[in-house]
Amino acid sequence: MKLHYFCLLASLLMVFQQFRGVNGIVFYATSIFESAGRVGTLALVATTVPMTVTGTVLMDRPGR
């Protein structure tokens, strides 16, 4: 039962990520943040890396 909860949670997070359009922002990040210079790129990395680590830890918590 616990594994079903985490699988459902992961699936919903992926669906919500698609609806927010974050993939489009990340795909075009180089051209979007080119005008902002290095600060824009660092801001993208500063948000992407912690969220990836958090998602990995949450998904690895129930085990494999």
Secondary structure, 3 states (H helix, E strand, C coil): CHHHHHHHHHHHHHHHHHHHCHHHHHHCHHHHHHCCCHHHHHHHHHHHHHHHHHHHHHHHCCCC
